[in-house]
Amino acid sequence: MTRTAGATALTTALVVLVALVLLGLGIWGWRNAPVLAPAVLDEHERDLRARMLRRGSVACAGAGLCLVAAVALGVLRD
């Protein structure tokens, strides 16, 4: 099956869009983790939940960076 330039550009743009959303979500989650932890928990549990949220935000940001790197490698390869 042959790929057309339009389909490749659309796929690339979609992957870049998802990557930017993941990267933005990761950065936002990292900065707001203490606020996002439920207020009904005691201080120790809130700290644990904030750490958990930060780990998740790092995973989101890392996935976004991986997608950006994959797009960059794909563009450089073509």
Protein Blocks (a to p, Z undefined) as FASTA:
>chain_A
ZZdfklmmmmmmmmmmmmmmmmmmmmmmmmmmmmmpcfkbcfklmmmmmmmmmmmmmmmm
mmmmmmmmmmmmmmmmZZ
